[in-house]
Amino acid sequence: QVQLVESGGGLVQPGGSLRLSCVASGITYTYYKMGWYRQAPGEQRELVATSTAGFERTYAHSVQGRFTISRDDAKNTVYLQMNNLKPEDTALYYCNARQIRFGDASYWGRGTQVTVSS
């Protein structure tokens, strides 16, 4: 059974930092591109950042220079370091695992809430 479990969300003031984690189980981790997406109330889910096992990374323009995605394949874990947070970063953040080798499965976590407010 595949599980993606996110953690690390919370309430932070503008300019603050948070680190999200997502632990994956039930998949061959290195076959997957891992990503973070977010969805604000009334908005569509949007890409934040992705990383392959070869450490090819992509970022949304709105977070470039402030967020960093990283992964520890030995721990089946992907991280999202978020610095200089802004109120517009407030959203439910989801972890995604998309298979890019030997298949095309896609899995989602349940999300972790990030709220940026003074």
C-alpha positions in Angstrom: 0.0 0.0 0.0 1.4 3.4 -1.1 1.5 6.1 1.5 2.8 9.7 1.4 2.8 11.4 4.8 3.5 15.1 5.0 4.5 17.0 8.1 6.0 20.3 9.1 3.2 22.8 8.3 2.0 25.4 10.7 1.4 29.1 11.4 4.3 31.4 10.7 4.8 35.2 10.5 5.7 36.8 7.2 9.4 36.5 6.6 9.6 33.3 8.6 10.6 29.8 7.6 9.2 26.3 7.6 10.4 23.0 6.5 8.0 20.4 5.1 8.7 16.7 5.0 7.1 13.9 3.1 7.9 10.3 3.8 6.9 7.8 1.1 6.3 4.1 1.6 5.2 1.3 -0.7 7.0 2.6 -3.8 10.4 2.2 -5.4 11.4 5.7 -4.5 14.1 6.3 -7.1 11.6 5.5 -9.9 9.6 8.6 -8.9 9.7 12.3 -9.4 8.8 13.8 -6.1 7.0 17.1 -5.9 5.2 19.6 -3.8 2.0 21.3 -4.8 -0.3 23.7 -3.0 -3.9 24.7 -3.1 -5.3 27.9 -1.6 -9.0 28.3 -0.8 -10.9 28.9 -4.0 -7.9 28.3 -6.2 -6.6 25.4 -8.3 -3.8 23.2 -7.1 -0.5 24.5 -8.4 3.0 23.1 -8.8 5.5 24.4 -6.2 8.6 22.3 -6.9 9.7 18.9 -8.1 12.9 16.8 -7.9 14.0 13.7 -9.7 16.3 11.1 -8.2 19.0 12.7 -10.5 18.3 15.9 -8.6 16.8 17.7 -11.6 14.7 20.4 -9.9 12.0 22.7 -11.1 10.3 25.6 -9.2 7.3 27.7 -9.7 8.4 31.3 -10.5 6.6 32.6 -7.4 8.8 30.6 -5.1 12.2 30.6 -6.9 14.9 31.9 -4.7 12.9 31.4 -1.5 12.0 27.6 -1.5 14.4 24.7 -1.9 13.3 21.1 -2.6 15.6 18.3 -1.6 15.3 14.5 -1.2 17.0 11.8 0.8 16.5 8.6 -1.2 17.9 6.5 1.6 15.0 7.7 3.8 12.4 7.9 1.0 11.8 11.5 2.1 11.4 14.7 0.2 11.7 18.1 1.9 10.6 21.6 1.1 12.6 24.4 2.8 10.5 27.5 2.7 12.2 30.8 3.6 10.9 34.4 3.5 7.4 33.2 3.6 4.6 35.6 2.4 0.9 35.7 3.1 0.3 34.5 -0.5 2.1 31.3 0.3 -0.8 30.3 2.6 -2.2 27.0 1.3 -2.6 23.3 1.9 0.7 21.8 0.7 0.5 18.3 -0.9 3.3 15.8 -1.6 3.1 14.0 -5.0 5.0 11.0 -6.2 4.9 10.6 -10.0 6.5 7.5 -11.5 8.9 8.3 -14.4 10.5 4.9 -14.8 8.8 1.5 -15.5 5.3 2.9 -15.2 3.2 6.0 -14.9 1.5 5.9 -11.5 0.9 9.0 -9.4 0.2 9.3 -5.7 -0.8 12.1 -3.4 -0.5 12.8 0.3 -3.3 14.3 2.4 -1.6 17.6 2.7 -0.2 19.8 5.5 -1.5 23.4 6.1 0.8 26.3 5.9 -0.5 29.7 7.1 1.5 32.9 6.8 0.0 35.6 8.9 1.0 38.3 11.4 
